[in-house]
Amino acid sequence: MASTDTAPHSGRRKPLSTRNKRADKIQKKQIHPSAQTEGAIIGSGTRVWQFCIILPHARIGCDCNICAHVLIESDVAIGDRVTIKSGVQLWDGTRIEDDVFIGPNATFTNDRAPRSRKTRRHLLVTRVQRYATIGANATILPGLTIGQAAMVSAGAVVTRDVPDHALMIGNPARRKGWVCLCGETLRDSGLSCQCGKRYKRGLGGLAPVS
């Protein structure tokens, strides 16, 4: 009859780990060695890639993706889950809310009357609200608000405030339609999307129908 005894365990037994390795990986921010971020406030899960410069006191939320060659000045606040593609500069006074996408080489400004050697400057605050998209090479003039879930097309020059869910195209940019939160254009008069969401007109643009 075969023995049911088991051989004694050789070596040390590993202690039972109670840590969630996946959660640790998500929460850990990743800063490329070539990036300069000393003094900046950067949230957990955010990735900062090659040759970025983030000045002291800039505030960046959690789970953001800051691509290569991005410059962020000190008086800039960025929310959570924001994607900033390569070649973007965010100057003092820029406020980016959660879940915003900023395409490559999009240009922000903060001074309506810039001059070299100008000693007194009144820098304006530019706001990009939640879920908005700024297309590649778009230009945003200072002091404007880009509404929630708005879509600024590639190359557009924005000279006025943008309503919620507006699709902005051209130079100067004009509203050419409305977009759903999913990014699809709303084409029918009922302001409904193929994804199932429906909207109604409001003072600030479109609002979802509950």
Long-range contacts (C-beta under 8 A, 24 or more apart in sequence): 26-63, 40-72, 43-80, 61-98, 67-104, 75-123, 79-130, 85-136, 91-123, 92-123, 93-123, 93-124, 93-125, 93-126, 93-142, 94-125, 94-126, 94-128, 95-125, 95-126, 95-127, 95-128, 96-128, 97-127, 97-128, 97-129, 97-130, 97-132, 98-130, 98-131, 99-130, 99-131, 100-128, 100-129, 100-130, 100-131, 100-132, 100-133, 100-134, 101-132, 101-133, 101-134, 102-128, 102-134, 103-133, 103-134, 103-135, 103-136, 103-137, 103-138, 103-154, 104-136, 104-137, 105-136, 105-137, 106-134, 106-135, 106-136, 106-137, 106-138, 106-139, 106-140, 107-137, 107-138, 107-139, 107-140, 108-140, 108-142, 109-139, 109-140, 109-141, 109-142, 110-142, 111-142, 112-141, 112-142, 112-143, 129-164, 131-181, 132-162, 133-183, 147-204, 147-205, 148-205, 149-179, 149-180, 149-181, 150-179, 150-205, 151-179, 151-183, 163-204, 163-205, 163-206, 164-202, 164-204, 164-205, 164-206, 164-207, 165-199, 165-205, 165-206, 166-205, 166-206, 178-205, 178-206, 181-208
